[in-house]
C-alpha cells in the first residue's frame, strides 16, 4: 500500500469512527469506549494529514501563479518566494505525519521498573552501579517522576551489588527503554595507587510495569521466603523477618525486596517486579517473532549487549549503538545531559522504523 493510500485509509477510518460514536454508540459499552479511544488517537494524525494535503494544494497554486505570465510581476515574485519556502517545509511535514502513523508501543506510556547490577570489576563495578542508579534517580527528579526504591544491596563502602526502583510518571518507559544493556566505565579507581585506568561494567534493565490483567500469576507457582533485612556491612536494619524473596518456580525468576519495614509492603513491591519481568519476557518473545530484522532497531534488546562507555579521564560518553559521543560526562551523570542521549536514541529508532515503512 502506497503512502497516499495509507493516508486516505486513516482519514476514512476516522470518519467512520466519528459516525459510529455519534450515531450508533452505546456510551456505557466497552466497545464504545474502545472506539472513542481509537477516534481520539487518530484525531491528531488526521489533523496532520489534512495540514499536509492543504500545504500540497497551496504549493500547486503557488506553482501555477509563479508561472502565470499574465499576473503582475510583484505577485509572481511573492509567489516564487512562498513556493520555495513551502517546498522546503514539506518534507518535514511529511515526516511528522509518518511519525504519527508509526505503530505505537503500548508499553511506552507505562511506568518502568529499573534494575541496576554490578558486573565485572569487583568493588569498582559496584561503585559505578551505585552512580548509575543515582544518575537515573536525578534524571527522574528532573522530569518530575516518582522514584521509589524497591531493593538496594549496599556493599558497605558506597557501592551496590544490585538495586531496583519503580519510576512513575508520564512516558517513563518510552524515554528509558533504550537504557537496557551493559554500561562500561573506564577510570582510575580511588583504591588504585598507580594511577592506572581500569575497566569495569554494570548491567541495566528497564522493564515496563505490568498490571495484574497483563500477567496472571498463580500462587501455587510461587515460593515465598522471608528473612531479616540486611544493612551496610551485614548489620540488621530491623529485628523482624520483613524482607521478602519470591521465586517463580516455572521460570526460575527470583525477586526480592527489603526496602520497607513491613513484610506486606515488601511482598507487594516484589510481586510488582516479578510481574514486570514475566511481562517483559513475553514482550521480548513477541517482538522477536515480529521483527524479521532486529538490526534495523536501536540495539537488539539483548541485556548482555555493551551499549555505552563512560570514560572519566576524558570526560567522554559514547553510545556504541548510534555512534554518539558527548564530552560532557559530568552533566550526564547528574542527569542534566541525559536527554541529549535519550533524544538521539529515540530519533534513531524512529528513523529506522520510518525506513522500514517505505
Secondary structure, DSSP 8 states (H G I E B T S, - for coil): --HHHHHHHHHHHHHHHHHIIIII--TTSHHHHHHHHHHHHHHHHHHHHHHHHHHHHHHHHHHHHHT-TTS-HHHHHHHHHHHHHHHHHHHHHHHHHHHHHS---GGGGS-EEEEEEE-SSHHHHHHHHHHHHHHHHHHHHHTT-EEEEEEEEE-SSS-EEEEEEEEESTTHHHHHGGG-EEEEEEE--TT-TT---EEEEEEEEEEE---TTT----GGGEEEEEE--B-GGG-BS-SS--EEEEEETTTTEEEEE-SSS-HHHHHHHHHHHHHHHHHHHHHHHHHHHH-S-GGGSSS-S-TTSEEEEEETTTTEEEETTTTEEES-HHHHHTTTTHHHHHHHHHHHHHHHHHHHH-
